[in-house]
Amino acid sequence: MLPTDSKKALSFKRCIEDGDLVIVYERHDVMKPVKVTKDGVLQNRFGFYKHSDWIGKPLGAKVFSNKGKFVYLLAPTPELWTLVLSHRTQILYIADISFVVMYLEVVPGCVVLESGTGSGSLSTSLARAVAPTGHVYSFDFHEQRAVCAREDFEKTGVCSLVTVEVRDIQGQGFPEKLEGLADSVFLDLPQPWLAVPSAAKMLKEDGVLCSFSPCIEQVQRTCEVLRSDFIEIRTFEVLLRTYEVKEMKVETGAVIGENHDEKENGGQRPSKRKHVSNEDDYAVSHDNNSSTAATSVVMARPCSEARGHTGYLTFARLQCLS
Amino acid sequence: SNPRSLVSKLKIKTQKKTKKNCSLFLLLSRWSTVRIRLCRRIKNNNNKAQDPNPRFASEGCSVLLDVNDGDRLVFARLSSGAIFKIGNTNYSLKPLIGAPFGSLFQVETEKKVLSSLAFFPSKKERSSSVNVIDDDGRDNRELIDNNESQNLTVEEIEAMRREGAKGEEIIEALIANSSTFDKKFQLSQEKYKLKKQKKYAPKVLLRRPFARSICEAYFKKYPARIGFIRVDALSLLLTMANVTAYSDVLVVDMVGGLVTGAVAERLGGTGYVCSTYKGDSPSSVDMVRMFNFTDKIKERIVHSSINELSPPKTASPEVNNQQGGVCKSEINISESSASDMVEDASVTAEAREVDDVVPESKIIKAPQPGAKASKEAVEMWKENGFSSLIMAAQDQDPWILAKDVLPLLSYSAPFAIYHQYLQPLATCMHNLQQGKMAINLQITEPWLREYQVLPSRSHPHMQMSSFGGYVLSGIRISTTS
């Protein structure tokens, strides 16, 4: 997933090889990770696709099924991975992930501690941020989930950057061998205040801690405990609002709608335009035409469904000795 | 009576109170933590000049001074002669050189320097911020706002200051001489105390400039200069564009260099961030100087015009001019008279509170980043394409730029286009869909809200930023089937 000095992840020249992980894109909300094998076949509602047809094609290419419907083959990125990974636990999404990575001041070379690993959604993005010289130490008290996470990291190719250990951070704290080495610590635990003293020992001075909690009571207790060793304690909520875009042809009398939302059917064109026109020289274009012909207007409005809450993000810096 | 004797009488009173909190046990456990941290600091003292993650402020480096917990944010470049003004007094910044980032300083009036806050006093202050609320029924029903509750006059306070009374002593005197303080509800008392502390005993936090702090400081003070990109919008751009080591990121940065700097920070010295532009002259990326980048990182920040990066078009007059013309070898950053960076070249004449770092005669100039991209690099990009794109172009139509710049990306490369206004992005998205140039197109508006979390006082902040811009994201695909 991540580029290295010798191999570019993305390039006009980069072709799909046997063993690659690709993201099969049907629609923005229908995507799937697939490992390419010589004899593999992908079956979906459009028919079947032979992997052998894919090998040698560039990433981003369109590939066709036996019925002539197409899908796109995309290079995996942590964002796409977050949308397609199997959920063993509730995961963090792009809004929280991007804010956490920025606010924890994670840059290449950093050492980041994380608990719990969960489904590895954030871990993958942290791995990207610390590459190539940093490291992510991730802890989860559930053995099965730790195993699944390790498998996922192998699949996506970030296993050299992430170490998963089975450990109960609330009960035992972080391991002593990591004391004073962490640039940042991330906590996604039911009782993060129990882990705060240990996190304080792990952090370098002026290092940043983040705690993610869905409930305000958890946040209050965490902040109480943070006040002894940490400064600049700030709590945020981050959300995203998405918009849909539509083109309307506004004419005298009739209003024609052409829906340009994310409704692509594999292979089929968007719904055909229906003209209702009284003009002879009706020109179909997106630009504003002369006053006699129709004008088309592209309009945007927020989508009606949105996520209301994921969790509160509390950040704090380890106090510095003078 | 003499305010001084009153203060000393008060001191005895307060000491008796705090003794309850600082029991011997607490002191001992604190000392062991202190000892561990001191040893660790000696072990971790790896602040070589070219350390990409420096923990100590060095001479000539750029720092962010945070006065009174975020009330005031000022960028400065540290040197022995640098001066910083708080209120009406100038203070020397010399004690900050060599101090670890995150150290807290307070003013020392007599010496006109910022002296570092010793470990224990700062702990005492924090323990007074109570976790248990004393609900004894006090409220404000009898308090009259007639400006007569404080018995100390302005002259008496000034006299105390001149005699060298410490900030804490003045605050104690103010409390002692306030006829209404005891009647206040406990939380009101704390609020009063905090207000006086900010005025008479201001604290300065030494912070390291990072994409996050630079963006926040600018968003608070000069948001127009960064195109109103809020910190969560910036973080979204970096994530959506999959910025990581060894990637070649194309940026159209018309927000002073904030985006270029943030990308360079995440690249960490590998790959490239190429700032591109229409026409001949590159846009200024002045802000990059504030990040304290090592040379290794600065080398990766380059620029090249759209024409140079595009495959040659036969009948374009612009291309012919470009090939023959003289291109600037470096971005021309005009050093303004003030050596601090917040007050850059575009300083206006408007009246502003004077909170700049006064420059001394010998201005330390930072080496300028942003050299022109080498021919080899340009060839490599033409062959491979860029791995992602971030556009933050103020006052430009995003579609006009996107249609020229998107073909420079590899297939399956993600892109993120930021704009302050929704409509141009909607048109751009529509056109990209019509032209089948991209998939997974999405217009997103980031939303951010900060909370105050204190015992019995938890609620969102009263003020909030309602707007941080819009982002159009997508993935480039091949237009040929």
Interface residues (C-beta under 8 A of the other chain):
Chain A: L2 P3 T4 D5 K8 A9 L10 S11 F12 K13 R14 Y25 H28 P58 L59 G60 A61 K62 Y72 L73 L74 A75 T77 P78 E79 I94 A95 I97 S98 F99 V101 M102 Y103 E105 V107 P108 G109 C110 S125 R128 A129 A131 P132 T133 E179 G180 D183 K201 K204 E205 D206 I216 V219 Q220 C223 E224 R227 S228 D229 I231 E232 I233 R234 T235 F236 E237 V238 L239 L240 R241 T242 Y243 V245 E247 H260 E262 E264 H286 V298 M299 A300 P302 Y312 T314 R317 L318 Q319 C320 L321 S322
Chain B: T33 V34 I36 R37 L38 R40 R41 K43 N44 P52 N53 R55 D69 A99 P100 F101 G102 S103 L104 S116 L117 A118 F119 S122 R126 S129 N131 L205 R208 F210 A211 R212 V231 D232 L234 S235 L236 L238 T239 M240 N242 T244 A245 Y246 S247 E265 R266 L267 G268 G269 T270 G271 E383 N384 G385 S387 S388 S410 Y411 S412 A413 P414 L422 Q423 L425 A426 T427 M429 H430 N431 Q433 Q434 I439 N440 L441 Q442 I443 T444 E445 P446 W447 L448 R449 E450 Y451 Q452 V453 L454 P455 S458 P460 Y470 I475 R476 I477 S478 S481
